[in-house]
Amino acid sequence: MRTVISVLVAIAVCFAAGCTGTSTAAPPPSQSASAAPSPKALPPGTTSLDCSDPIGGVSSLTAPYRSTLDVVGLDSSSTLQATSTGGTDPHSLFAKTGLLVHAGRESTLTIPARWASQVSIAWGNHAAEWTTSLHIPACPESPAGSGQWLAFPGGLSLDKAACVPLEVSAGGETTTVYLSVGVRCGS
């Protein structure tokens, strides 16, 4: 009888505390709580994009977005507006820009080492984490059939307006895209 009462008391306490039966353990330091797990270990300091909830999708890229290695679409033709963060981001300026991800294709976006203390990136629809290396898993196509390019909000946090290099790696290839943030690249 004592065991039954103890179990009933434990259930009542759990119910009153809002227990859901799911684990609340903290994620490992190499991944954010919103990070999608990768089948292989990520390099230290790399976070992973959470593919679960894109803000939309398109069947093909349109200006100002340009495809890079046919894995990501970035606005590399506009000059992105850099606004003061008011101390909420790792750096003093923020440039909002979307990221389009080709469904089913894995890639990595990396701020080159010489820029890593000056620029951070974050994309995702769930508490994206600032990083200098973002792993993009092979995201599934949107169930709504909105297209093969999935859209995620986010942008760059940086110390000052600059022509920011962003390395895009996929399938053994790496190329650098330059993003005009507050100033035009090449000017």
Buried (B, 14 or more C-beta within 10 A) or exposed (E): EEEEEEEEEEEEEEEEEEEEEEEEEEEEEBBBEBBBEBEEEBEEEBBBBBBEEBEBBBEEBEEEBBBBBEBBBBBBEEBBBBEEBEEEBBBBBBBEBBBBBBBEBBBBBBBEEEBBEBBBBBBBBBEBBBBBBBBBBBBEBBEEEBBBBBBBBBBBBBEEBBBBBBBBBBEEEEEEBBBBBBBEBEE
